[in-house]
């Protein structure tokens, strides 16, 4: 499975309250949650993200509470994949549960907002078309690709 999209970059320790603030947890509708995605750290995110875009972050992305609303809100924006240096364990599992492709790749910290990436989930290869560089993440197993 190949994903191609423009990036939106965030730093380390982005927590679930920043991904989807508590005042928006009165629904489980992905489209409604998507309109408030990243509101705790970037109030403009929902207005600038486009279906197929890719979210990139630093270490420990999705730390904090175990709420499944966080990856649901990301998926509700149309984001095609999330790349981070590392993920909080529960966020990682919740993302898999809802079919949101996520890849761990510490070297991807060189990616900046606006870069265009092409991701081969089956091989874990991340190609930064803008910077003409490649990064190797862990391959996304075939059975998980079927979930996404």
N, CA, C and O atoms as a MOPAC input file, in Angstrom:
PM7 MOZYME 1SCF
protein

 N      0.84400 1    -1.17600 1     0.00000 1
 C      0.00000 1     0.00000 1     0.00000 1
 C      0.89300 1     1.24500 1     0.00000 1
 O      1.79100 1     1.37200 1     0.83300 1
 N      0.64300 1     2.15200 1    -0.93100 1
 C      1.41500 1     3.39100 1    -1.05100 1
 C      0.52900 1     4.57100 1    -0.63800 1
 O     -0.62000 1     4.68700 1    -1.06600 1
 N      1.09200 1     5.43700 1     0.20100 1
 C      0.40900 1     6.66400 1     0.63900 1
 C      1.27700 1     7.83800 1     0.19500 1
 O      2.49400 1     7.81600 1     0.37600 1
 N      0.65500 1     8.85600 1    -0.38100 1
 C      1.39900 1    10.04900 1    -0.77600 1
 C      0.64100 1    11.26800 1    -0.28100 1
 O     -0.56100 1    11.39400 1    -0.51300 1
 N      1.34500 1    12.17100 1     0.40700 1
 C      0.67900 1    13.35800 1     0.91400 1
 C      1.63000 1    14.40000 1     1.46000 1
 O      2.83400 1    14.17400 1     1.58200 1
 N      1.06400 1    15.54000 1     1.78200 1
 C      1.78800 1    16.68100 1     2.35200 1
 C      1.82400 1    16.53700 1     3.86600 1
 O      0.89300 1    16.01000 1     4.47400 1
 N      2.90300 1    17.00900 1     4.46400 1
 C      3.10200 1    16.81900 1     5.90000 1
 C      2.70300 1    18.02200 1     6.75200 1
 O      2.71900 1    19.17200 1     6.31500 1
 N      2.34700 1    17.69200 1     7.98500 1
 C      2.10700 1    18.65600 1     9.05700 1
 C      2.95900 1    18.15900 1    10.22300 1
 O      2.75400 1    17.04300 1    10.69900 1
 N      3.90900 1    18.96600 1    10.68700 1
 C      4.91200 1    18.51800 1    11.65700 1
 C      4.66700 1    19.10800 1    13.04600 1
 O      4.35200 1    20.28900 1    13.19400 1
 N      4.81900 1    18.25100 1    14.05800 1
 C      4.69900 1    18.65100 1    15.45800 1
 C      5.88500 1    18.08000 1    16.22900 1
 O      6.61600 1    17.23100 1    15.71700 1
 N      6.06700 1    18.53900 1    17.43500 1
 C      7.23700 1    18.17400 1    18.22700 1
 C      7.06600 1    16.93300 1    19.08100 1
 O      6.28400 1    16.03700 1    18.76600 1
 N      7.81500 1    16.90600 1    20.16400 1
 C      7.81000 1    15.78100 1    21.09800 1
 C      6.66500 1    15.89700 1    22.09800 1
 O      6.14700 1    16.98500 1    22.35100 1
 N      6.28600 1    14.76100 1    22.65500 1
 C      5.33100 1    14.67000 1    23.76300 1
 C      3.97900 1    15.32500 1    23.47300 1
 O      3.39000 1    15.94200 1    24.36000 1
 N      3.49100 1    15.19800 1    22.25900 1
 C      2.14500 1    15.68300 1    21.93900 1
 C      1.17500 1    14.71000 1    22.60400 1
 O      1.15000 1    13.52200 1    22.28400 1
 N      0.37300 1    15.23800 1    23.54200 1
 C     -0.49100 1    14.34300 1    24.31100 1
 C     -1.91500 1    14.30500 1    23.75300 1
 O     -2.28900 1    15.11300 1    22.90300 1
 N     -2.68600 1    13.36000 1    24.24600 1
 C     -4.04300 1    13.16000 1    23.73300 1
 C     -4.94900 1    14.34800 1    24.02000 1
 O     -5.89800 1    14.58100 1    23.27200 1
 N     -4.68600 1    15.10600 1    25.08300 1
 C     -5.47000 1    16.31300 1    25.36000 1
 C     -5.18500 1    17.39900 1    24.32800 1
 O     -6.06100 1    18.20900 1    24.02600 1
 N     -3.98200 1    17.42300 1    23.79100 1
 C     -3.65800 1    18.37600 1    22.72900 1
 C     -4.22600 1    17.91200 1    21.38700 1
 O     -4.63900 1    18.72600 1    20.56100 1
 N     -4.23900 1    16.59900 1    21.18400 1
 C     -4.79000 1    16.05700 1    19.93800 1
 C     -6.29400 1    16.30000 1    19.87700 1
 O     -6.80600 1    16.74400 1    18.85000 1
 N     -7.00000 1    16.01600 1    20.95700 1
 C     -8.44500 1    16.27200 1    21.01900 1
 C     -8.80000 1    16.69500 1    22.44700 1
 O     -8.95800 1    15.84500 1    23.32300 1
 N     -8.92600 1    17.99900 1    22.68100 1
 C     -9.22500 1    18.50900 1    24.02100 1
 C    -10.52300 1    17.92500 1    24.59500 1
 O    -11.44900 1    17.58200 1    23.86000 1
 N    -10.56100 1    17.82600 1    25.90500 1
 C    -11.65200 1    17.17200 1    26.62200 1
 C    -13.03300 1    17.73600 1    26.29600 1
 O    -14.01100 1    16.98700 1    26.31300 1
 N    -13.14300 1    19.01100 1    26.00500 1
 C    -14.47200 1    19.58500 1    25.75300 1
 C    -15.12700 1    19.02600 1    24.49500 1
 O    -16.31900 1    19.24100 1    24.27600 1
 N    -14.36800 1    18.31300 1    23.66400 1
 C    -14.93300 1    17.74900 1    22.43200 1
 C    -15.20400 1    16.25200 1    22.53800 1
 O    -15.50100 1    15.60500 1    21.53400 1
 N    -15.10600 1    15.70300 1    23.72700 1
 C    -15.25800 1    14.25900 1    23.90400 1
 C    -16.70300 1    13.81000 1    24.09300 1
 O    -16.95100 1    12.68800 1    24.53500 1
 N    -17.64900 1    14.67000 1    23.76500 1
 C    -19.06000 1    14.31900 1    23.93900 1
 C    -19.63100 1    13.61300 1    22.70800 1
 O    -20.84600 1    13.45300 1    22.59300 1
 N    -18.76000 1    13.19200 1    21.79200 1
 C    -19.18400 1    12.46700 1    20.60300 1
 C    -18.12100 1    11.44500 1    20.23800 1
 O    -16.96700 1    11.55300 1    20.65400 1
 N    -18.52000 1    10.46400 1    19.46400 1
 C    -17.56000 1     9.51600 1    18.90500 1
 C    -17.54800 1     9.60700 1    17.38000 1
 O    -16.90400 1     8.79800 1    16.71200 1
 N    -18.25800 1    10.58600 1    16.83400 1
 C    -18.34300 1    10.77600 1    15.38700 1
 C    -16.98400 1    11.26200 1    14.86400 1
 O    -16.54600 1    12.35300 1    15.23000 1
 N    -16.30600 1    10.47100 1    14.01000 1
 C    -14.98600 1    10.86100 1    13.51200 1
 C    -14.97100 1    12.20800 1    12.79200 1
 O    -13.99700 1    12.95300 1    12.90400 1
 N    -16.02200 1    12.52900 1    12.06600 1
 C    -16.05400 1    13.80100 1    11.33800 1
 C    -16.12600 1    14.99300 1    12.28700 1
 O    -15.46500 1    16.00800 1    12.06600 1
 N    -16.92100 1    14.86900 1    13.33300 1
 C    -17.02800 1    15.94300 1    14.32900 1
 C    -15.70700 1    16.06100 1    15.09400 1
 O    -15.19700 1    17.16500 1    15.28400 1
 N    -15.16300 1    14.94400 1    15.52700 1
 C    -13.88300 1    14.97200 1    16.23900 1
 C    -12.78300 1    15.55400 1    15.34800 1
 O    -11.92500 1    16.29900 1    15.82300 1
 N    -12.81100 1    15.21500 1    14.06500 1
 C    -11.81100 1    15.72100 1    13.13000 1
 C    -11.80800 1    17.23600 1    13.02700 1
 O    -10.75900 1    17.83700 1    12.79400 1
 N    -12.95600 1    17.85700 1    13.19400 1
 C    -13.03300 1    19.32500 1    13.11800 1
 C    -12.31900 1    19.99900 1    14.28400 1
 O    -12.05400 1    21.20000 1    14.24500 1
 N    -12.00800 1    19.21800 1    15.32600 1
 C    -11.34100 1    19.76700 1    16.51100 1
 C     -9.96700 1    19.12300 1    16.74800 1
 O     -9.33100 1    19.35800 1    17.77600 1
 N     -9.52600 1    18.31900 1    15.79600 1
 C     -8.25100 1    17.62300 1    15.92700 1
 C     -7.10200 1    18.62100 1    16.06800 1
 O     -7.03800 1    19.61300 1    15.34200 1
 N     -6.21500 1    18.35300 1    16.99100 1
 C     -5.02300 1    19.14800 1    17.29000 1
 C     -5.35300 1    20.52600 1    17.85800 1
 O     -4.47300 1    21.38200 1    17.94500 1
 N     -6.60800 1    20.75000 1    18.24500 1
 C     -7.03400 1    22.06500 1    18.75300 1
 C     -6.27500 1    22.48400 1    20.00500 1
 O     -6.15100 1    23.67800 1    20.27600 1
 N     -5.77100 1    21.53700 1    20.76400 1
 C     -5.03300 1    21.87400 1    21.97300 1
 C     -3.61700 1    22.34900 1    21.72200 1
 O     -2.96100 1    22.83900 1    22.64100 1
 N     -3.13000 1    22.21500 1    20.49300 1
 C     -1.75600 1    22.61800 1    20.17100 1
 C     -1.69900 1    23.49300 1    18.92200 1
 O     -0.76800 1    24.28100 1    18.75600 1
 N     -2.69700 1    23.35600 1    18.03800 1
 C     -2.72100 1    24.09700 1    16.77000 1
 C     -4.17400 1    24.27100 1    16.33600 1
 O     -4.72500 1    23.42900 1    15.62700 1
 N     -4.78200 1    25.36100 1    16.76500 1
 C     -6.18500 1    25.61800 1    16.47100 1
 C     -6.50400 1    25.72600 1    14.98600 1
 O     -7.66600 1    25.61300 1    14.59800 1
 N     -5.49900 1    25.94200 1    14.15400 1
 C     -5.71700 1    26.08200 1    12.71100 1
 C     -5.60700 1    24.75200 1    11.96100 1
 O     -5.91700 1    24.69000 1    10.77100 1
 N     -5.17100 1    23.69100 1    12.64000 1
 C     -4.90400 1    22.41800 1    11.96800 1
 C     -6.09400 1    21.91000 1    11.16100 1
 O     -5.94800 1    21.59500 1     9.98000 1
 N     -7.25500 1    21.82700 1    11.77600 1
 C     -8.42400 1    21.26000 1    11.09200 1
 C     -8.79400 1    22.03400 1     9.83900 1
 O     -9.37000 1    21.46700 1     8.91100 1
 N     -8.47300 1    23.31300 1     9.79800 1
 C     -8.77600 1    24.12500 1     8.62800 1
 C     -7.76200 1    24.00200 1     7.50000 1
 O     -8.06100 1    24.34700 1     6.35600 1
 N     -6.56800 1    23.51500 1     7.81200 1
 C     -5.53800 1    23.43100 1     6.77600 1
 C     -5.22900 1    22.00600 1     6.32500 1
 O     -4.66200 1    21.81400 1     5.25000 1
 N     -5.58900 1    21.00900 1     7.12200 1
 C     -5.31700 1    19.62200 1     6.74200 1
 C     -6.25800 1    19.18700 1     5.62100 1
 O     -7.42900 1    19.56400 1     5.59500 1
 N     -5.73400 1    18.39700 1     4.70800 1
 C     -6.50300 1    17.88000 1     3.57700 1
 C     -6.49800 1    16.35400 1     3.61400 1
 O     -5.53800 1    15.75500 1     4.10000 1
 N     -7.54200 1    15.72300 1     3.11300 1
 C     -7.54000 1    14.25900 1     3.04700 1
 C     -6.29000 1    13.75800 1     2.31800 1
 O     -5.93400 1    14.26200 1     1.25300 1
 N     -5.64000 1    12.77100 1     2.90300 1
 C     -4.42300 1    12.21300 1     2.33000 1
 C     -3.15300 1    12.79700 1     2.90200 1
 O     -2.07100 1    12.26900 1     2.64600 1
 N     -3.24800 1    13.88500 1     3.68200 1
 C     -2.06800 1    14.47400 1     4.31100 1
 C     -1.48800 1    13.51800 1     5.34800 1
 O     -2.12700 1    12.54000 1     5.73900 1
 N     -0.27100 1    13.81600 1     5.78400 1
 C      0.46000 1    12.96400 1     6.71400 1
 C      0.89400 1    13.79100 1     7.91200 1
 O      1.45600 1    14.87500 1     7.75500 1
 N      0.63700 1    13.28300 1     9.09800 1
 C      1.04300 1    13.95600 1    10.33000 1
 C      2.38500 1    13.37800 1    10.75300 1
 O      2.55300 1    12.15900 1    10.78600 1
 N      3.34600 1    14.24500 1    11.07700 1
 C      4.68400 1    13.83600 1    11.50100 1
 C      4.95300 1    14.45800 1    12.86800 1
 O      4.61700 1    15.61800 1    13.10300 1
 N      5.55700 1    13.68600 1    13.76700 1
 C      5.82500 1    14.19500 1    15.11500 1
 C      7.11500 1    13.59600 1    15.66100 1
 O      7.72400 1    12.71100 1    15.06000 1
 N      7.50300 1    14.10900 1    16.81500 1
 C      8.71900 1    13.65300 1    17.48000 1
 C      8.46900 1    12.44500 1    18.37300 1
 O      7.73200 1    11.52200 1    18.02800 1
 N      9.11200 1    12.48900 1    19.53100 1
 C      9.06900 1    11.36700 1    20.47900 1
 C      7.77300 1    11.35900 1    21.28600 1
 O      7.21900 1    12.41300 1    21.60000 1
 N      7.30400 1    10.17400 1    21.61300 1
 C      6.22000 1     9.96000 1    22.56500 1
 C      4.89000 1    10.56100 1    22.10600 1
 O      4.13700 1    11.09300 1    22.92200 1
 N      4.60100 1    10.47900 1    20.81900 1
 C      3.34900 1    11.02300 1    20.29400 1
 C      2.16500 1    10.23700 1    20.85000 1
 O      2.18200 1     9.00700 1    20.86900 1
 N      1.13700 1    10.95500 1    21.30400 1
 C     -0.07600 1    10.32200 1    21.82200 1
 C      0.00200 1     9.92900 1    23.28100 1
 O     -0.77700 1     9.09300 1    23.74000 1
 N      0.93600 1    10.52000 1    24.02300 1
 C      1.03300 1    10.22700 1    25.44900 1
 C     -0.18000 1    10.81800 1    26.17200 1
 O     -0.92400 1    11.61500 1    25.60000 1
 N     -0.36700 1    10.43000 1    27.41000 1
 C     -1.48900 1    10.95700 1    28.18300 1
 C     -2.54800 1     9.89900 1    28.39800 1
 O     -2.23600 1     8.74000 1    28.66900 1
 N     -3.79100 1    10.29600 1    28.27800 1
 C     -4.88600 1     9.37500 1    28.57300 1
 C     -5.00400 1     8.30000 1    27.50400 1
 O     -4.40300 1     8.39600 1    26.43500 1
 N     -5.77900 1     7.28800 1    27.80900 1
 C     -5.93700 1     6.15600 1    26.89600 1
 C     -7.10400 1     6.33800 1    25.93600 1
 O     -7.50100 1     5.38300 1    25.26800 1
 N     -7.65900 1     7.53400 1    25.85200 1
 C     -8.84900 1     7.74100 1    25.03100 1
 C     -8.60900 1     7.41400 1    23.55900 1
 O     -7.63600 1     7.86100 1    22.95200 1
 N     -9.51900 1     6.62900 1    23.01000 1
 C     -9.47000 1     6.27800 1    21.59700 1
 C     -9.87000 1     7.46100 1    20.71400 1
 O     -9.64000 1     7.43800 1    19.50500 1
 N    -10.46300 1     8.48400 1    21.30900 1
 C    -10.89000 1     9.66200 1    20.55100 1
 C     -9.72100 1    10.32200 1    19.81100 1
 O     -9.92100 1    10.91200 1    18.74900 1
 N     -8.50700 1    10.22800 1    20.36000 1
 C     -7.35500 1    10.90900 1    19.75100 1
 C     -7.06700 1    10.37000 1    18.34600 1
 O     -7.07500 1    11.15100 1    17.39500 1
 N     -6.81300 1     9.06600 1    18.17700 1
 C     -6.58900 1     8.60000 1    16.80900 1
 C     -7.84500 1     8.69800 1    15.93800 1
 O     -7.73600 1     8.88400 1    14.72600 1
 N     -9.02700 1     8.57600 1    16.53200 1
 C    -10.26400 1     8.72300 1    15.75700 1
 C    -10.36300 1    10.13600 1    15.19000 1
 O    -10.78500 1    10.31800 1    14.04800 1
 N     -9.97400 1    11.14200 1    15.98400 1
 C    -10.02900 1    12.52200 1    15.48900 1
 C     -9.04000 1    12.73600 1    14.35000 1
 O     -9.34500 1    13.44500 1    13.39100 1
 N     -7.86400 1    12.13500 1    14.44600 1
 C     -6.87100 1    12.24800 1    13.37300 1
 C     -7.42000 1    11.60900 1    12.10100 1
 O     -7.36800 1    12.19900 1    11.02300 1
 N     -7.93900 1    10.41300 1    12.24200 1
 C     -8.51000 1     9.73400 1    11.07700 1
 C     -9.69800 1    10.52600 1    10.52400 1
 O     -9.91700 1    10.54500 1     9.31300 1
 N    -10.45600 1    11.17000 1    11.39000 1
 C    -11.60700 1    11.96100 1    10.97300 1
 C    -11.24900 1    13.16500 1    10.12200 1
 O    -12.10300 1    13.69000 1     9.40800 1
 N     -9.99800 1    13.61300 1    10.18300 1
 C     -9.55200 1    14.72500 1     9.33100 1
 C     -9.22500 1    14.26200 1     7.91800 1
 O     -9.13000 1    15.07300 1     6.99700 1
 N     -9.05600 1    12.96000 1     7.75500 1
 C     -8.62300 1    12.42700 1     6.46600 1
 C     -7.12700 1    12.17700 1     6.39600 1
 O     -6.61400 1    11.77400 1     5.35300 1
 N     -6.41500 1    12.41400 1     7.51000 1
 C     -4.97900 1    12.13300 1     7.54700 1
 C     -4.78300 1    10.66000 1     7.18300 1
 O     -5.45400 1     9.78100 1     7.72300 1
 N     -3.84900 1    10.40600 1     6.25400 1
 C     -3.64300 1     9.05800 1     5.74000 1
 C     -2.69500 1     8.22700 1     6.59700 1
 O     -2.77400 1     6.99900 1     6.59100 1
 N     -1.79600 1     8.88600 1     7.33900 1
 C     -0.82500 1     8.16000 1     8.16300 1
 C     -0.18900 1     9.12600 1     9.15800 1
 O     -0.20300 1    10.34300 1     8.97400 1
 N      0.37100 1     8.54100 1    10.22000 1
 C      1.12500 1     9.30600 1    11.21200 1
 C      2.50700 1     8.67400 1    11.31300 1
 O      2.64700 1     7.45700 1    11.43500 1
 N      3.52000 1     9.52700 1    11.25800 1
 C      4.90700 1     9.10300 1    11.43900 1
 C      5.42700 1     9.82500 1    12.66600 1
 O      5.25100 1    11.03700 1    12.79300 1
 N      6.06600 1     9.09600 1    13.57300 1
 C      6.65700 1     9.73500 1    14.75300 1
 C      7.92800 1     8.99400 1    15.13200 1
 O      8.13100 1     7.83800 1    14.76200 1
 N      8.78100 1     9.68800 1    15.88100 1
 C      9.99700 1     9.05100 1    16.39000 1
 C      9.62000 1     7.89000 1    17.30400 1
 O     10.27500 1     6.84700 1    17.29300 1
 N      8.55100 1     8.07300 1    18.10400 1
 C      8.00300 1     6.99400 1    18.93100 1
 C      6.57500 1     7.36500 1    19.31100 1
 O      6.18300 1     8.53100 1    19.26500 1
 N      5.81200 1     6.34800 1    19.68400 1
 C      4.41800 1     6.52700 1    20.07900 1
 C      4.20700 1     6.01100 1    21.49200 1
 O      4.86500 1     5.06900 1    21.93200 1
 N      3.27500 1     6.64700 1    22.19600 1
 C      2.82800 1     6.08600 1    23.46600 1
 C      2.14900 1     4.75700 1    23.14800 1
 O      1.43500 1     4.65000 1    22.15100 1
 N      2.36200 1     3.75900 1    23.97700 1
 C      1.90300 1     2.39600 1    23.72200 1
 C      0.40400 1     2.30100 1    23.46700 1
 O     -0.01900 1     1.66100 1    22.50400 1
 N     -0.40100 1     2.92900 1    24.31500 1
 C     -1.85400 1     2.82400 1    24.16700 1
 C     -2.32600 1     3.55700 1    22.91700 1
 O     -3.22900 1     3.07800 1    22.23200 1
 N     -1.73400 1     4.70900 1    22.60600 1
 C     -2.08800 1     5.41800 1    21.37500 1
 C     -1.78800 1     4.53400 1    20.16900 1
 O     -2.59400 1     4.44700 1    19.24200 1
 N     -0.62800 1     3.88000 1    20.18200 1
 C     -0.23300 1     2.99900 1    19.08500 1
 C     -1.28700 1     1.91700 1    18.87900 1
 O     -1.74000 1     1.68100 1    17.75900 1
 N     -1.66700 1     1.27300 1    19.96200 1
 C     -2.65100 1     0.17600 1    19.87000 1
 C     -4.01200 1     0.70300 1    19.42400 1
 O     -4.66600 1     0.08400 1    18.58500 1
 N     -4.44700 1     1.83600 1    19.97200 1
 C     -5.72800 1     2.41400 1    19.56500 1
 C     -5.72700 1     2.76900 1    18.08200 1
 O     -6.74400 1     2.61200 1    17.40700 1
 N     -4.60600 1     3.24100 1    17.57600 1
 C     -4.50600 1     3.58700 1    16.15800 1
 C     -4.68100 1     2.34600 1    15.29000 1
 O     -5.40300 1     2.36900 1    14.29400 1
 N     -4.02000 1     1.27600 1    15.67600 1
 C     -4.17500 1     0.01100 1    14.94800 1
 C     -5.63300 1    -0.43600 1    15.00100 1
 O     -6.19100 1    -0.87300 1    13.99400 1
 N     -6.24400 1    -0.32600 1    16.17100 1
 C     -7.64200 1    -0.76700 1    16.34400 1
 C     -8.60400 1    -0.05200 1    15.40300 1
 O     -9.57800 1    -0.64600 1    14.94200 1
 N     -8.33800 1     1.21000 1    15.11900 1
 C     -9.26800 1     1.97300 1    14.27400 1
 C     -8.79600 1     2.08100 1    12.82200 1
 O     -9.44100 1     2.74000 1    12.00700 1
 N     -7.67200 1     1.43400 1    12.49900 1
 C     -7.20400 1     1.40100 1    11.12100 1
 C     -6.44800 1     2.63300 1    10.67100 1
 O     -6.50500 1     2.99200 1     9.49500 1
 N     -5.73800 1     3.29400 1    11.58300 1
 C     -4.91700 1     4.45500 1    11.23600 1
 C     -3.46400 1     4.00200 1    11.08700 1
 O     -2.85100 1     3.60500 1    12.07700 1
 N     -2.89400 1     4.05100 1     9.87400 1
 C     -1.49800 1     3.63400 1     9.70300 1
 C     -0.54000 1     4.54800 1    10.46300 1
 O     -0.59800 1     5.77200 1    10.34200 1
 N      0.33800 1     3.93300 1    11.24500 1
 C      1.33900 1     4.68700 1    12.00300 1
 C      2.68800 1     3.99500 1    11.84300 1
 O      2.78600 1     2.76800 1    11.82900 1
 N      3.71600 1     4.81700 1    11.72200 1
 C      5.06600 1     4.29500 1    11.54000 1
 C      6.01800 1     4.98800 1    12.49600 1
 O      6.01100 1     6.21300 1    12.61800 1
 N      6.84700 1     4.18700 1    13.18100 1
 C      7.88800 1     4.74200 1    14.03900 1
 C      9.16900 1     4.89700 1    13.23100 1
 O      9.63900 1     3.94800 1    12.60200 1
 N      9.73100 1     6.10900 1    13.25700 1
 C     10.96200 1     6.36500 1    12.50600 1
 C     11.65900 1     7.59000 1    13.09500 1
 O     11.34500 1     8.71500 1    12.70500 1
 N     12.59700 1     7.39900 1    14.02300 1
 C     13.28500 1     8.53600 1    14.63600 1
 C     13.98500 1     9.44600 1    13.62800 1
 O     14.06300 1    10.65400 1    13.85300 1
 N     14.49200 1     8.90300 1    12.53200 1
 C     15.20300 1     9.70200 1    11.54300 1
 C     14.27600 1    10.67500 1    10.81900 1
 O     14.74500 1    11.64100 1    10.21700 1
 N     12.98400 1    10.43400 1    10.87000 1
 C     12.01900 1    11.28600 1    10.17400 1
 C     11.90200 1    12.66900 1    10.80800 1
 O     11.13800 1    13.50200 1    10.32100 1
 N     12.64100 1    12.92800 1    11.87900 1
 C     12.62200 1    14.25000 1    12.51000 1
 C     13.09200 1    15.34300 1    11.55100 1
 O     12.82600 1    16.52300 1    11.77900 1
 N     13.78300 1    14.96100 1    10.48900 1
 C     14.25300 1    15.94000 1     9.50100 1
 C     13.12300 1    16.42900 1     8.59000 1
 O     13.29100 1    17.41200 1     7.86900 1
 N     11.99100 1    15.75900 1     8.61900 1
 C     10.84100 1    16.15800 1     7.80400 1
 C     10.26800 1    17.44600 1     8.38100 1
 O     10.19500 1    17.60500 1     9.60000 1
 N      9.86300 1    18.35900 1     7.51400 1
 C      9.27000 1    19.62000 1     7.95400 1
 C      7.87500 1    19.78000 1     7.35200 1
 O      7.53200 1    19.13000 1     6.36400 1
 N      7.08700 1    20.64800 1     7.95900 1
 C      5.74900 1    20.93200 1     7.45500 1
 C      5.82600 1    21.34400 1     5.98800 1
 O      6.64300 1    22.17600 1     5.59500 1
 N      4.96500 1    20.74600 1     5.20700 1
 C      4.89000 1    21.06100 1     3.78200 1
 C      5.63600 1    20.10200 1     2.88600 1
 O      5.39800 1    20.07800 1     1.67800 1
 N      6.54500 1    19.29900 1     3.45100 1
 C      7.22900 1    18.29500 1     2.63300 1
 C      6.19700 1    17.31400 1     2.08200 1
 O      5.19600 1    17.02300 1     2.73600 1
 N      6.44600 1    16.81400 1     0.89100 1
 C      5.58900 1    15.79400 1     0.30100 1
 C      6.28200 1    14.44700 1     0.47400 1
 O      7.44100 1    14.27500 1     0.09700 1
 N      5.54900 1    13.49500 1     1.05100 1
 C      6.09300 1    12.16500 1     1.30500 1
 C      5.35900 1    11.11700 1     0.49300 1
 O      4.19800 1    11.27900 1     0.12000 1
 N      6.07700 1    10.04200 1     0.23400 1
 C      5.47500 1     8.84300 1    -0.32900 1
 C      5.87800 1     7.70600 1     0.60200 1
 O      7.06400 1     7.47000 1     0.83700 1
 N      4.88400 1     7.00900 1     1.12600 1
 C      5.13400 1     5.94800 1     2.10200 1
 C      4.71200 1     4.61300 1     1.51700 1
 O      3.58700 1     4.45500 1     1.04400 1
 N      5.62500 1     3.65700 1     1.55500 1
 C      5.31700 1     2.28300 1     1.17600 1
 C      5.12400 1     1.51100 1     2.48200 1
 O      6.09400 1     1.11100 1     3.12600 1
 N      3.86500 1     1.30800 1     2.86200 1
 C      3.58700 1     0.64500 1     4.13200 1
 C      4.12900 1    -0.77800 1     4.17000 1
 O      4.58900 1    -1.23200 1     5.21800 1
 N      4.08300 1    -1.48400 1     3.05400 1
 C      4.51100 1    -2.88000 1     3.05100 1
 C      6.00600 1    -3.02200 1     3.30500 1
 O      6.44300 1    -4.03100 1     3.86000 1
 N      6.79800 1    -2.02700 1     2.90700 1
 C      8.23300 1    -2.07800 1     3.13800 1
 C      8.72500 1    -1.14100 1     4.21200 1
 O      9.89300 1    -1.19900 1     4.59600 1
 N      7.84200 1    -0.26100 1     4.71400 1
 C      8.23500 1     0.71100 1     5.73400 1
 C      9.10900 1     1.82600 1     5.19400 1
 O      9.75100 1     2.53500 1     5.96800 1
 N      9.14500 1     1.99400 1     3.87900 1
 C      9.99300 1     3.00700 1     3.27200 1
 C      9.25300 1     4.34300 1     3.19100 1
 O      8.13500 1     4.41700 1     2.68200 1
 N      9.88900 1     5.38500 1     3.69600 1
 C      9.34400 1     6.74500 1     3.66200 1
 C     10.25200 1     7.55100 1     2.73900 1
 O     11.43800 1     7.73400 1     3.01700 1
 N      9.68700 1     8.02300 1     1.65400 1
 C     10.47000 1     8.82600 1     0.70600 1
 C     10.01200 1    10.26700 1     0.78800 1
 O      8.84800 1    10.57700 1     0.53300 1
 N     10.93800 1    11.14800 1     1.14600 1
 C     10.64200 1    12.57700 1     1.18500 1
 C     10.95000 1    13.12500 1    -0.20100 1
 O     12.10800 1    13.33700 1    -0.56100 1
 N      9.89400 1    13.34800 1    -0.96700 1
 C     10.04600 1    13.83000 1    -2.33700 1
 C     10.62200 1    15.24100 1    -2.34700 1
 O     11.43800 1    15.57000 1    -3.20800 1
 N     10.20800 1    16.07300 1    -1.40300 1
 C     10.66900 1    17.45400 1    -1.33000 1
 C     12.16500 1    17.55000 1    -1.06000 1
 O     12.87100 1    18.31100 1    -1.72100 1
 N     12.64700 1    16.78000 1    -0.09300 1
 C     14.06500 1    16.84400 1     0.29400 1
 C     14.93300 1    15.80700 1    -0.42100 1
 O     16.15200 1    15.78700 1    -0.24700 1
 N     14.29700 1    14.94200 1    -1.23200 1
 C     15.00000 1    13.87800 1    -1.93900 1
 C     15.80800 1    12.98800 1    -0.98700 1
 O     16.98700 1    12.71200 1    -1.20900 1
 N     15.12600 1    12.54900 1     0.08300 1
 C     15.74200 1    11.65700 1     1.06300 1
 C     14.79000 1    10.49300 1     1.32600 1
 O     13.60100 1    10.56400 1     1.01400 1
 N     15.32800 1     9.42800 1     1.90200 1
 C     14.49600 1     8.28600 1     2.28400 1
 C     14.81400 1     7.88700 1     3.72200 1
 O     15.91900 1     8.09600 1     4.22200 1
 N     13.82000 1     7.31500 1     4.35600 1
 C     13.93700 1     6.84400 1     5.73400 1
 C     13.33400 1     5.45600 1     5.79500 1
 O     12.39100 1     5.14900 1     5.06500 1
 N     13.87500 1     4.62200 1     6.65800 1
 C     13.35200 1     3.27200 1     6.81400 1
 C     12.66700 1     3.12900 1     8.16400 1
 O     13.30600 1     3.23500 1     9.21100 1
 N     11.38100 1     2.89000 1     8.13100 1
 C     10.60700 1     2.57800 1     9.33500 1
 C     10.33000 1     1.08000 1     9.31500 1
 O     10.64100 1     0.39400 1     8.34100 1
 N      9.75100 1     0.59000 1    10.38100 1
 C      9.33100 1    -0.80200 1    10.38800 1
 C      8.20200 1    -1.00600 1     9.39000 1
 O      7.32200 1    -0.15800 1     9.25200 1
 N      8.23500 1    -2.12500 1     8.70400 1
 C      7.17600 1    -2.43000 1     7.74500 1
 C      5.85400 1    -2.61000 1     8.47900 1
 O      5.81100 1    -3.11700 1     9.60000 1
 N      4.80100 1    -2.19500 1     7.83900 1
 C      3.44900 1    -2.35600 1     8.37300 1
 C      2.96200 1    -3.72200 1     7.90800 1
 O      2.71500 1    -3.89700 1     6.71400 1
 N      2.81100 1    -4.70900 1     8.81500 1
 C      2.48800 1    -6.07100 1     8.40200 1
 C      1.23200 1    -6.14100 1     7.52600 1
 O      0.30700 1    -5.34800 1     7.70100 1
 N      1.20100 1    -7.09800 1     6.57700 1
 C      0.07300 1    -7.21000 1     5.65800 1
 C     -1.29300 1    -7.27900 1     6.34000 1
 O     -2.25500 1    -6.69000 1     5.84800 1
 N     -1.39000 1    -7.99400 1     7.46900 1
 C     -2.69800 1    -8.09300 1     8.12200 1
 C     -3.15000 1    -6.74900 1     8.68200 1
 O     -4.35100 1    -6.49800 1     8.78000 1
 N     -2.19600 1    -5.86700 1     9.05600 1
 C     -2.56600 1    -4.53600 1     9.51300 1
 C     -2.91300 1    -3.62700 1     8.33800 1
 O     -3.76700 1    -2.74900 1     8.46100 1
 N     -2.25500 1    -3.83600 1     7.20200 1
 C     -2.60500 1    -3.06300 1     6.01000 1
 C     -4.04700 1    -3.32100 1     5.61200 1
 O     -4.72600 1    -2.42300 1     5.11300 1
 N     -4.51600 1    -4.53300 1     5.82700 1
 C     -5.89600 1    -4.87400 1     5.49700 1
 C     -6.88000 1    -4.14800 1     6.41200 1
 O     -8.00000 1    -3.84800 1     6.00100 1
 N     -6.46800 1    -3.86400 1     7.65300 1
 C     -7.31000 1    -3.13900 1     8.59600 1
 C     -7.45300 1    -1.69500 1     8.15200 1
 O     -8.52000 1    -1.09600 1     8.28900 1
 N     -6.36600 1    -1.13300 1     7.61400 1
 C     -6.35600 1     0.27100 1     7.20200 1
 C     -6.97300 1     0.39900 1     5.84400 1
 O     -7.06500 1     1.50400 1     5.31000 1

